[in-house]
Amino acid sequence: MAPPSARRTINWSCLRGLCSAWRKVTTAILKDYWVKMGNRSDTAPVNPLSEIAISAILPCPGSSHESCPPQIFAPWLAELPVAQRDLLALLPVLDVNGAICTALNGGQAARPGVTAALLCVDPFLRVRDMAALLKAAGIGGVTNFPTVQVIDGVAALGFDSADLGAHREARMLARFAEEGLAVTGFATTAQNGQRLLDHGATALVVHPGPPSVDWRNRAIAARHAADTLQTLRPLCNVPLRLFCPDAYGAELDPARALADGLVRYA
Amino acid sequence: MENTLNQMLRKRSPGSGTLLIGGAIGVGMTAEAAVRGGADFLLALNAGRYRVMGAASLAALLPLSNANQFTDQFARREILDRVAVPVLFGASCFDPSTSPEMLVQQTCDVGYQGIANFPSSIHFDGRFRRLLEEADLGFAREARMLALARQAGLLTFGYAKTRTEIALLLDAGVAMICLNFGWNAGGVQAVAQSFTIAEAADRARRIFASIRSRAPDTLCFVEGGPIINPDDMFRVCNEASADGYVGGSTLDRVPLEISVTERTSAFKAFGLLKQANTAQSRELNRAARIAGIVGQSEFVLAVLEQVTRLAGTRIPALICGEPGLGRGALARALHPLSERSGPLVTLRAINPQAAPEAFLFGEAPRRQGVLAKPDATVVIENAEALPISVQRRLADWLEQGMLGVDGLARDTAGAAHGARLVLVCQTEPGRDTALIPALMQCLRAGRIEIPPLRERPEDVPALARHRLAMLGGGQQISADGYRLLLAHAWPGNIPELRAVIDRAALHSESEIIESIALSAAIGTGPSGDPANDDHAQHPRTERDWLLEALRRNRFRRGDTAAYLGVSRKTLYNKMRRMGLLE
């Protein structure tokens, strides 16, 4: 029979070993769960280009480029609840372009490098008037955000058939380019991206689509976004960014690694 | 709302023979017109408003405004309390800040008699639709709103596309269910279709049978997709035993497009007629009268100006164009216009008995040719048929005349007293004349090209009016008739137009020649021989024309409408007016 001191030593050693093993297992499980819940992992890639913020407020005209990152100006975001804004931005609950006009007619002025988020399939949008308003406010670029490309299925065919689909978006952006505005194109597929490039887009943002509450659907969308980035990469020599809606987490990491930069809500 | 619903249920009772018609509209004028036409109820929808603003109905799904505020605004101002039928509010459930309870309460407070789920999630599918349902902004929310509306005593109208959606509407106890076949075909802004008429009828039949097995009092409606006219509606409603039809684009956009286009075209035609009195100068009018030229197009004015200028000179002329444009008359008109004292001599080169060389240049030493006659005008018709040797000799003669070595007598200014040469040539589309280059070179300055009628349709009304004036019956052509004449290509040029006007005038019983008579006359073709016309071959009244056209097309209305050059709706209306539908 071993002396009491020896018995104590063996018990402590076992306990330490068990604790260490338990800590490793629980950490791995929690980390996996954390990632699956849509959170970003600690090994997320770093992109070479600075992040673009989508914001409802314009930075003050005097602020320097260093203090304020590049921005997409979307004043209509202020009208939407954060949790559903990716979906609601494409539904008849607000006037996207009207909100921009109201904000800019109210005297807001932008610094260079700000891009206006427009509903390009608006059948009542007059490019010449909108371009004049944007230029007067100091805004030098436009983008098709929200994009009708996130509507899929038979509905998308209907939009295309009524000339309210992706082709119209590209055409309208081309007309803004003719008016001297820089065009950033949001694209959900490589085909849409290629079309936007053909119509004068000088930067592309791959859109993974509005986030689902189901992480498996998000993972599928994220994989599709990565595929789109990979397909577009050899086809274009313009900055290729990735839009990261809030609810997406580590599922987007592979796509993030392929992008030159990110676009996020402010 | 029980009374309203009961009234509608009585209307659909067997033997009433009446289909309920709902108008999905977005502007006061359309609302009142639809009610005058017999609409049983109206749906105030944002899509209706966007249509009259010039966009497709699909714009109703886009973030162009808050749909509920947008619809409520125009409905209150233009529709509510102005019509004697129930008005249902098209309510959007997409806005999370407005709960179904709030929507129903607001609808009651404003004074709408009912509510419908529009714009609806039924128009989305795939991933986007799944996301809507996940966010509780989809169809379940719409069905909840309709259930609440029923409890609040509102008339409930549910749009649905699938059996799952219909099951939810039945659970909600919705009074009227509308099976939607997608956005409407037809018109300028037609949307690609998923269903044919036959498929739509079959689908509606099966779905309505299942609805009635579960809720017999539910009123079943059809809407959209391939149904674009009353015939289509009748076919689908008849086969599916539907209680009614809801028209949107088919009640406003499509008829408005057709009507505005036709009326504008008719006004345009009259405007062109008026221009004829003011645009031509007196001198040009004289030239036109002598040459027998009718029309006020830029082409005609240019030709008349050229003729007037040429008349004052001795430059030889070449008049080219397709057959049936009055080239010969124009060539001969140059003689009186130029006030030459000599004779007008015409040579038809195509005549096999003609000996053109001897006729033109004479037979030395005894006979002088016509070209040597002082102050004469020599017109050679079908000059392309002249032998090459004669063409060469003519070219030499013209060239010598230019050089003053032709041996003819001259005045003190050096101008020759000999004949003036006018050649008339036939051209085919896309091809030049068959004259030799040397002759063409000599005639280049005096060349007049008469364009075919298809290139100057604005001359058609004037020509038609001129022809009617010559016939002397005091008849006139209707505005729609002018539209039809303007739309025809007139491959046979002026003779074809004259024949059509003659036939239409002969068979038209009234003083106004309607489009249907002209259409039938055009359909007979330029080859039709009026001498062989008899009553059996050419019916006399408009009703007869219509019947004849229907027979020719085996009573297929679509083909008949196309054959007559009218819309299916116009044909349908005419058939109804003449009692051909019974």
Interface residues (C-beta under 8 A of the other chain):
Chain A: W76 P81 Q84 L87 L88 A89 L90 L91 P92 V93 L94 D95 V96 N97 G98 L119 V121 D122 P123 F124 P146 V148 V150 I151 D152 G153 V154 A155 A156 L157 G158 F159 S161 A162 D163 L164 G209 P210 S212 V213 D214 N217
Chain B: N46 Y50 M53 G54 A55 A56 S57 L58 A59 A60 L61 L62 P63 L64 S65 N66 A67 F70 S92 F94 D95 P96 S97 P119 H123 F124 D125 G126 R127 F128 R129 R130 L131 L132 E134 A135 L137 G182 W183 Q189 A190 V191 A192 S194
